Amino acid sequence: MTSRTRRLALLCFASALLAAGCSKKAEQPPAASPSSQPAVSYFKVDPGTAATITGTVHYKGKLPARKAVDISEDPACVAAHHGKPYDESLVVNRGGTLANAFIYIKKGLEGKNFETPSEAVTIDQNGCWFHPRVLGLQTNQLLKVVNSDPVTHNIHPMAEVNRAWNHSQGPGDPPLNRKFTKPEVMIPVKCNIHGWMHAYIGVLDHPYFSVSKEDGTFTIPNLPPGTYTLAIWQENLGTQEQQITIAPQQHAVADFTYKGK
């Protein structure tokens, strides 16, 4: 065999080895992608078994006298309020029912994850007053803060479990968008500019809460059957609890009564 022939043979052998190596690399399976986080499984109530709790918050005792609130330090607030302001920390109607109480499921929903609502909950500063005074929302649900007044306000939720924040909002400023990431009942809210402005926010990791209306009534719908601790909070009168067992499709009634101090 000539030297030229040997060189050609070695070149062919090297080419064959290279082709075989490339073939083995091509046959190797692709590298596994990093494992993704498992999707959160949200609890869905069976419409065929969903129940409802309704009730009325009563006040027993002499009706408290209405207390006027002095807002004269800011003439713009006097003009914006359109009427004489009265303290709303204890709103009792002539029929002896109580408004602005926060009612919620305190126990019985453990182990269930509920999807965060896409719609925002709004608190408005109007007439140098927070509207509504008492509101509820779910964890991570959007809270939209609006200033409808011709004066600058300051909204200051004094949270203890969540992060407290403090933000001024002038006339015509865009809404403030905030979220609370942990359950907390209740978060007091004040305005550092106008000391008479107060509100309260209840934050829960589920949608089963309500605020009593002017006639004292409340409704908690679409509740799965079970045994629950139903709680109520009122800023002046404190808290109460009661146990309630809900059957499938039941329309249960749970009333609360506060005694006047």
N, C-alpha and C positions, 0 to 999 in steps of 0.2 A: 504494500500500500504506500503510495507516494505521500509526501508531507502535505501536499495540497489536499489530498483525499482525507487524510486524518483530520486536518483542520475543519473541513466541511462536516465530517462525522461528529466532531466535538460540538460544533455550532448547532447542528440539528438536535443533539442530545440536550444541550442547554436550553434550547427553545422549547423542547418537549417538557422538561422539568418546570419551566416558567409557566407554560400553559396549564399544567396539572395543578400548580399552586394557585393560579387565578381561579381555576374551576372549583377548588375546595373552598376558597374564600367566598365565591358566589353562592355556594350551596349552604353556607352557614346561615342559621336563622337570624332575623333582625334582633337587635338588642331590645330587651323588654323595656317598655316605657315606665317611668316612675309611677307608682300606684297613686291614683287620685283619691281624694277624700270621699267617703261614702255620702250619698245624698241624704239630707235630713228627711225623715219620714214624719209628715204632719198628720195629726189626728183629724179625722173627718167624722162629723156626727151623722149617724144614720137617720135620714129624714123620717123613716118609718117609726123611729123610737124617740125622736127629739121631744123634749118637754119644755115647759115654761114656768117660771116663778114670777108671780105678781104679788104686790102687797102695798100697804099704806103705812107711812110713818106718822104716828100720832104723838101729840103733846098733851100731857095731862097736868092740869094746874091752871093758875091764873095766867091769862095772856100777858106776855111781857110788853111793857110800854115801848113804843117805837122811839129810837134815839137818833136825833139829827146829827149829821156829820158836818163839821165846819171845814169848808174848803175855800174860805174867803181869802186865804193867803195868796191864791193865784186867781186873779180876776178872769183870766182866760178859761179856767176850769169852771168858774161860776157860769160863764156864758155858754160853755159847751155842754154843761150837764142838763140843761133844760128842765129845771125843777129842783125842788129841795131834796138833797140826798139824805138817805137814812141808812143806818147801820144794818148790814145784811148778815151778821154773824149768827143771828137767830131769827129766822123768818117763820113765824107761826101765823097761819091763816085763821079766820074767824071760826072755822069749823074744827079747829084744834088739830090741824095737820101741819106737818113740818116739811119745809122745802130745803134743798141744798144738802141733803144727807147723802153720803156715799155708801152704796150697798154693793157687796162683792162676795164671791166664793173665796173663802180663805183656805179651806182644806177640802181634799177629795178629788183633785185633778192631777195629783202627782204622777209623774211618768208620762204625761201627755205633752206633746209639742204642738203648738198652734202657730199657724202661719201669720206673719205680720201683715196687718191690713195695708193696702196700697194707698188708701185715702188719708189725708192729713186731718188732724184735729186742730181747730183754730181757737186762739184766745185773742180777743180784741181789746184794745185800750180805747174806750169810747166814752166821752163825757167825764174824763179823768176817773174812770172806773174800769175794773177788769170784767169782761163778759166772756164766758160765764164765770161765776165766782168759784164753782166747784166743777171739775172736769176729770175725765179718766181717759187713759190711752194705754196701749200695749207697749211692751219693751220694743225699742227700735222703730216704733211708729213715729211718723213725722209730726212734730208740733210746729204749727205755723203761728208766729206772733205778728199781729197787725197793729198799727197805730192809726186810728181813724181821727185823731184829734189834731187841732192846730198848734199843739204844744209838744215839747219834747218829753218823753217818758223814759223810764228806766225799768226794765223787767229783771228781777233778781230771784230766781228759784233757789231757795236755801236747802238744797238736798244734802242728806247725810250719807246715804248709801251710794247714790249716783254722784257725778261730778257737779258741783255747784258752779253756776255761771252768772254773769252780771253784765248786761248790755244795754246801752242807751239807744233810743230809736226816735229820731226827729220826725216832724211833720213831713209827710210825703215819702219817707224812706221806704224801701222795699221790705217785704216781710222777712222776718228772721226765721230760719229753719233750724230746729234743734231736735235731738233725740235723747232719750234716757235708755240706758242699756240694761238696767237691773230693776226688779220690782221694788217699789217703795210706796207705802201708804202711811201718811200723805206728805207731799212736798209743799211747804208753805211758800207763797210767792208774794213779793212786795215790790213797790216802786220806791227807789231811794230818793226820788225828787218829790213825790207826793205821798206823804206818810200814811194817808188814809186808804190807799189802794191796797187791797189784799185779795188773794185767790189761793186755791189749793188744787194740787194735781195728784191724782192717784195713778200709779204706774203698776201694771200687772203683766204677767207672762201668759195671760189667757184673755179671752174676750168677755168673760162673764162678770160684768159689773154694770151699775146703773147709778144715776143721780135722781133723787126724788124731785118731782115737779112741784109747781106752786100748790097743787092740791094734795101733796104728800105721797102721790102714787109713784111706783117704779115697776119696771118690767125687766126681767133677764130671760131672753128667749134662747131657743135652739140648744138646750142643755142636755147632755147625755144622761141617761138614767143612772142613779147612784145615790150614795149617802154623802152629804156635804155639811161643812160648817159654813153657815151664812153669817157674814159679819156686816156691821154698820158702823159708820164713823160720822160724828157731827162735831164741828169745831169747838163748840161751847159745852156740849153735853157728854162728850166722850164716846166710848165704843160699847157695843153689845154683840153677843153672838147667840146663835141657836142652831141646833142640829135639825137637818131636814133630809128625808129620804124621798127621792123622786122616782116614780114608776114610769115605764115607757109611755110616751104621749100624754103624760099627766099635766094638767094645768093646776099647779100647786099654789097655795096662798100662804104667804109668810108676812105677817104684820109685825111692826116694832112699835113700842111705846116708850117715850121718854117722860120722866116726871120733872116738872119745873123746879128749879132751885129756889 
